[in-house]
Amino acid sequence: MIGEKVSFGKTSIGLIRTTYLIDAEGKIAQVWSPVTVKDHAAVVLEAVRKLA
């Protein structure tokens, strides 16, 4: 996704990290946007486990 973001106190237009979790039926189960890198993988893994 492209949009306005702030980096080092300066506003600019750039890529906004987004993660989509797709369920077994091919539907979007959850969306994270913007993504905060710290602990993101663990949060997504927990959501995947809840789908099962």
The first five atom37 places (N, CA, C, CB, O) and aatype in JSON, in Angstrom:
{
  "aatype": [12, 9, 7, 6, 11, 19, 15, 13, 7, 11, 16, 15, 9, 7, 10, 9, 1, 16, 16, 18, 10, 9, 3, 0, 6, 7, 11, 9, 0, 5, 19, 17, 15, 14, 19, 16, 19, 11, 3, 8, 0, 0, 19, 19, 10, 6, 0, 19, 1, 11, 10, 0],
  "atom_mask": [
    [1, 1, 1, 1, 1],
    [1, 1, 1, 1, 1],
    [1, 1, 1, 0, 1],
    [1, 1, 1, 1, 1],
    [1, 1, 1, 1, 1],
    [1, 1, 1, 1, 1],
    [1, 1, 1, 1, 1],
    [1, 1, 1, 1, 1],
    [1, 1, 1, 0, 1],
    [1, 1, 1, 1, 1],
    [1, 1, 1, 1, 1],
    [1, 1, 1, 1, 1],
    [1, 1, 1, 1, 1],
    [1, 1, 1, 0, 1],
    [1, 1, 1, 1, 1],
    [1, 1, 1, 1, 1],
    [1, 1, 1, 1, 1],
    [1, 1, 1, 1, 1],
    [1, 1, 1, 1, 1],
    [1, 1, 1, 1, 1],
    [1, 1, 1, 1, 1],
    [1, 1, 1, 1, 1],
    [1, 1, 1, 1, 1],
    [1, 1, 1, 1, 1],
    [1, 1, 1, 1, 1],
    [1, 1, 1, 0, 1],
    [1, 1, 1, 1, 1],
    [1, 1, 1, 1, 1],
    [1, 1, 1, 1, 1],
    [1, 1, 1, 1, 1],
    [1, 1, 1, 1, 1],
    [1, 1, 1, 1, 1],
    [1, 1, 1, 1, 1],
    [1, 1, 1, 1, 1],
    [1, 1, 1, 1, 1],
    [1, 1, 1, 1, 1],
    [1, 1, 1, 1, 1],
    [1, 1, 1, 1, 1],
    [1, 1, 1, 1, 1],
    [1, 1, 1, 1, 1],
    [1, 1, 1, 1, 1],
    [1, 1, 1, 1, 1],
    [1, 1, 1, 1, 1],
    [1, 1, 1, 1, 1],
    [1, 1, 1, 1, 1],
    [1, 1, 1, 1, 1],
    [1, 1, 1, 1, 1],
    [1, 1, 1, 1, 1],
    [1, 1, 1, 1, 1],
    [1, 1, 1, 1, 1],
    [1, 1, 1, 1, 1],
    [1, 1, 1, 1, 1]
  ],
  "atom_positions": [
    [[0.84, -1.15, 0.0], [0.0, 0.0, 0.0], [0.91, 1.24, 0.0], [-0.97, -0.02, 1.22], [1.96, 1.23, 0.63]],
    [[0.52, 2.26, -0.68], [1.27, 3.51, -0.7], [0.46, 4.57, 0.03], [1.59, 3.95, -2.17], [-0.75, 4.67, -0.16]],
    [[1.11, 5.35, 0.86], [0.42, 6.39, 1.6], [1.39, 7.28, 2.34], [0.0, 0.0, 0.0], [2.61, 7.14, 2.23]],
    [[0.82, 8.2, 3.11], [1.64, 9.14, 3.89], [2.15, 8.46, 5.14], [0.83, 10.41, 4.25], [1.4, 7.76, 5.83]],
    [[3.42, 8.66, 5.43], [4.0, 8.09, 6.63], [5.05, 9.03, 7.2], [4.63, 6.72, 6.34], [5.52, 9.94, 6.51]],
    [[5.39, 8.81, 8.45], [6.38, 9.64, 9.13], [7.58, 8.78, 9.46], [5.78, 10.3, 10.41], [7.45, 7.72, 10.09]],
    [[8.75, 9.23, 9.05], [9.98, 8.52, 9.33], [11.03, 9.53, 9.79], [10.47, 7.74, 8.08], [11.33, 10.5, 9.08]],
    [[11.56, 9.3, 10.96], [12.56, 10.21, 11.55], [12.03, 11.63, 11.65], [13.85, 10.19, 10.73], [12.77, 12.59, 11.46]],
    [[10.72, 11.77, 11.94], [10.12, 13.08, 12.13], [9.74, 13.81, 10.84], [0.0, 0.0, 0.0], [9.25, 14.93, 10.9]],
    [[9.97, 13.19, 9.69], [9.68, 13.82, 8.41], [8.53, 13.06, 7.72], [10.94, 13.85, 7.51], [8.57, 11.84, 7.62]],
    [[7.53, 13.79, 7.25], [6.4, 13.19, 6.57], [6.71, 13.05, 5.09], [5.13, 14.04, 6.77], [7.23, 13.97, 4.46]],
    [[6.39, 11.87, 4.55], [6.62, 11.62, 3.14], [5.6, 10.6, 2.63], [8.07, 11.11, 2.9], [4.83, 10.03, 3.41]],
    [[5.6, 10.4, 1.32], [4.77, 9.37, 0.71], [5.66, 8.16, 0.45], [4.09, 9.89, -0.62], [6.76, 8.3, -0.07]],
    [[5.18, 6.98, 0.83], [5.99, 5.79, 0.64], [5.18, 4.54, 0.87], [0.0, 0.0, 0.0], [3.96, 4.59, 1.04]],
    [[5.87, 3.42, 0.86], [5.22, 2.13, 1.07], [4.85, 1.94, 2.54], [6.13, 1.0, 0.61], [5.65, 2.21, 3.44]],
    [[3.64, 1.47, 2.76], [3.18, 1.15, 4.11], [3.09, -0.36, 4.18], [1.79, 1.84, 4.44], [2.35, -0.98, 3.42]],
    [[3.84, -0.95, 5.08], [3.86, -2.41, 5.2], [2.5, -2.91, 5.67], [4.97, -2.87, 6.18], [1.92, -2.38, 6.61]],
    [[2.02, -3.94, 5.0], [0.73, -4.54, 5.3], [0.86, -6.05, 5.23], [-0.38, -4.02, 4.33], [1.51, -6.57, 4.32]],
    [[0.25, -6.75, 6.18], [0.22, -8.21, 6.18], [-1.23, -8.65, 6.11], [0.93, -8.79, 7.43], [-2.08, -8.16, 6.85]],
    [[-1.49, -9.6, 5.21], [-2.83, -10.2, 5.08], [-2.75, -11.65, 5.48], [-3.37, -10.05, 3.64], [-1.86, -12.38, 5.03]],
    [[-3.69, -12.1, 6.31], [-3.79, -13.5, 6.69], [-4.98, -14.09, 5.92], [-3.96, -13.68, 8.24], [-6.11, -13.65, 6.08]],
    [[-4.7, -15.09, 5.1], [-5.72, -15.73, 4.26], [-6.09, -17.07, 4.88], [-5.21, -15.91, 2.79], [-5.21, -17.86, 5.22]],
    [[-7.4, -17.33, 5.04], [-7.83, -18.59, 5.64], [-7.86, -19.7, 4.6], [-9.22, -18.43, 6.28], [-7.53, -19.48, 3.44]],
    [[-8.25, -20.89, 5.02], [-8.25, -22.07, 4.15], [-9.23, -21.94, 2.99], [-8.58, -23.31, 4.96], [-9.07, -22.6, 1.97]],
    [[-10.24, -21.1, 3.14], [-11.23, -20.89, 2.07], [-10.81, -19.79, 1.11], [-12.58, -20.56, 2.68], [-11.53, -19.49, 0.15]],
    [[-9.65, -19.19, 1.35], [-9.15, -18.13, 0.48], [-9.68, -16.75, 0.81], [0.0, 0.0, 0.0], [-9.53, -15.83, 0.01]],
    [[-10.28, -16.6, 1.97], [-10.82, -15.31, 2.39], [-9.83, -14.61, 3.33], [-12.19, -15.48, 3.09], [-9.07, -15.27, 4.05]],
    [[-9.84, -13.3, 3.31], [-8.97, -12.54, 4.21], [-9.51, -12.67, 5.63], [-8.89, -11.02, 3.78], [-10.64, -12.26, 5.92]],
    [[-8.7, -13.25, 6.5], [-9.1, -13.48, 7.89], [-8.71, -12.3, 8.77], [-8.46, -14.76, 8.42], [-9.41, -11.97, 9.73]],
    [[-7.57, -11.65, 8.45], [-7.09, -10.54, 9.28], [-6.12, -9.7, 8.48], [-6.43, -11.05, 10.58], [-5.41, -10.2, 7.6]],
    [[-6.09, -8.4, 8.79], [-5.18, -7.47, 8.13], [-4.44, -6.68, 9.21], [-5.94, -6.51, 7.16], [-5.05, -6.2, 10.16]],
    [[-3.14, -6.55, 9.04], [-2.32, -5.69, 9.91], [-1.74, -4.58, 9.04], [-1.17, -6.52, 10.63], [-0.99, -4.85, 8.1]],
    [[-2.08, -3.34, 9.34], [-1.54, -2.22, 8.59], [-1.68, -0.96, 9.42], [-2.27, -2.05, 7.23], [-2.78, -0.67, 9.9]],
    [[-0.65, -0.21, 9.63], [0.73, -0.47, 9.24], [1.33, -1.53, 10.16], [1.56, 0.82, 9.28], [0.87, -1.72, 11.29]],
    [[2.35, -2.19, 9.68], [3.02, -3.26, 10.42], [4.14, -2.66, 11.26], [3.57, -4.34, 9.46], [4.94, -1.87, 10.76]],
    [[4.18, -3.04, 12.51], [5.3, -2.73, 13.39], [6.17, -3.98, 13.44], [4.82, -2.28, 14.83], [5.7, -5.04, 13.87]],
    [[7.4, -3.86, 13.01], [8.26, -5.03, 12.84], [8.47, -5.8, 14.14], [9.6, -4.61, 12.28], [8.44, -7.03, 14.15]],
    [[8.68, -5.1, 15.22], [8.95, -5.76, 16.5], [7.76, -6.65, 16.89], [9.22, -4.71, 17.6], [6.63, -6.17, 17.01]],
    [[8.03, -7.93, 17.08], [7.05, -8.93, 17.52], [5.97, -9.25, 16.48], [6.39, -8.47, 18.78], [5.03, -9.99, 16.79]],
    [[6.06, -8.71, 15.27], [5.01, -8.93, 14.27], [4.89, -10.41, 13.89], [5.3, -8.09, 13.02], [3.78, -10.92, 13.78]],
    [[5.99, -11.07, 13.69], [5.95, -12.49, 13.3], [5.25, -13.32, 14.36], [7.38, -13.03, 13.07], [4.48, -14.22, 14.03]],
    [[5.5, -13.05, 15.62], [4.86, -13.8, 16.7], [3.35, -13.54, 16.74], [5.49, -13.41, 18.05], [2.57, -14.46, 16.99]],
    [[2.95, -12.32, 16.49], [1.53, -11.96, 16.48], [0.81, -12.68, 15.34], [1.34, -10.44, 16.35], [-0.28, -13.21, 15.52]],
    [[1.43, -12.69, 14.16], [0.83, -13.36, 13.0], [0.77, -14.86, 13.24], [1.63, -13.06, 11.72], [-0.24, -15.48, 12.94]],
    [[1.83, -15.45, 13.78], [1.83, -16.88, 14.06], [0.73, -17.26, 15.05], [3.19, -17.3, 14.61], [0.1, -18.3, 14.9]],
    [[0.5, -16.44, 16.04], [-0.58, -16.69, 17.0], [-1.94, -16.67, 16.3], [-0.55, -15.64, 18.14], [-2.8, -17.5, 16.58]],
    [[-2.14, -15.73, 15.39], [-3.4, -15.64, 14.65], [-3.57, -16.86, 13.74], [-3.45, -14.34, 13.82], [-4.68, -17.36, 13.59]],
    [[-2.49, -17.33, 13.13], [-2.56, -18.52, 12.28], [-2.96, -19.74, 13.1], [-1.2, -18.77, 11.58], [-3.78, -20.55, 12.67]],
    [[-2.39, -19.86, 14.27], [-2.73, -21.0, 15.15], [-4.2, -20.97, 15.56], [-1.84, -20.98, 16.4], [-4.82, -22.03, 15.7]],
    [[-4.76, -19.78, 15.75], [-6.18, -19.67, 16.13], [-7.11, -20.07, 14.98], [-6.5, -18.24, 16.57], [-8.24, -20.48, 15.22]],
    [[-6.64, -19.94, 13.74], [-7.45, -20.34, 12.59], [-7.61, -21.86, 12.5], [-6.83, -19.81, 11.31], [-8.63, -22.36, 12.03]],
    [[-6.6, -22.58, 12.95], [-6.59, -24.04, 12.8], [-7.57, -24.73, 13.71], [-5.23, -24.58, 13.06], [-7.67, -25.96, 13.68]]
  ]
}
